[in-house]
Amino acid sequence: MATHDTTGPAAPQRSGTTTMDHDDWMRAATEEYRRLLVLLGDLDDDAWRAPTDCTGWDVRAMVAHLAGGAQWAATLRELLRQSRQGRRLLPDADLVDGMNEVQVRERAGDTPTQLLEELRAIAPRSVRARARLPRPIRAMPMRFGPPLGTQPLGYLYDRILTRDAWLHRVDICRAVDRPMQLTADHDGRIVADVVDEWAQRHGQPFELVLTGPAGGTWRDGTAGEAVELDAVEFCRVLSGRAVGDGLLATRVNF
């Protein structure tokens, strides 16, 4: 059984998973971009126009966001530029929404081929830049505003950027009605990390069974709420893409 290496309530016991460190997250980011690019490279024009679970975004807009997000993660200058532009475009919105708007607007005229080429070129550069962040920099607190709040910079560069790409792959597969490639050693570890954060956020005893290749079993305490559902659907619920009640109403960042 593994334990979580952050402060807060003790991590739940779980089957068949281990806590991810910085190097693990960078390997996961590399693999996630690889799977995403394989998926996108097989889409026709109609698929790129398919609406997604993210309001107002079709697949093309979602890939514009992914390319823009990989771009700012590659250089501090681009992060600062998108932050400034986002505040100008959406002064009343949180920082993340403003940056997302910049990413999509600036690529509004790009074709699917152009977006795919950009993402294919920037993704490895982005992961290399994230991998090189020194530990003291990753530990620095940064105020992101809602929904992220104040978090260590490494929380964004390790977890959130990887989870974001992963969940958008879920979105795209659903939008174009394609099966999602899922494996325990990649998707299962991402889901397990989400479970850990979810458990820390609600702080209640629970028994959790997640089905499918990315699933597993978790237990924290006794006489807790029992939850069983598909692992990917669990993450969709915690992200706000689907409705959950009880402990499933606790949101987790993606």
Buried (B, 14 or more C-beta within 10 A) or exposed (E): EBEBEEEEBEBBEBEBBEBBEBEBBBBBBBBBBEBBBEBBEEBEEEBBBBEBBBEEBBBBBBBBBBBBBBBBBBEEEBBEBBBEBBBEBBEEBBBBBBBBBBBBBBBEEBEBEEBBEBBBEBBBBBBEBBBEBEEEEBEEEBEBEEEBEEBBBBBBBBBBBBBBBBBBBBBBBBBBEBEBEBEBEBBBBBBBBBBBBBBBBBEBBBBBBBBBBBBBBBBBBEEBEEBEBBBBBBBBBBBEBBEBEEBBEBBBBB
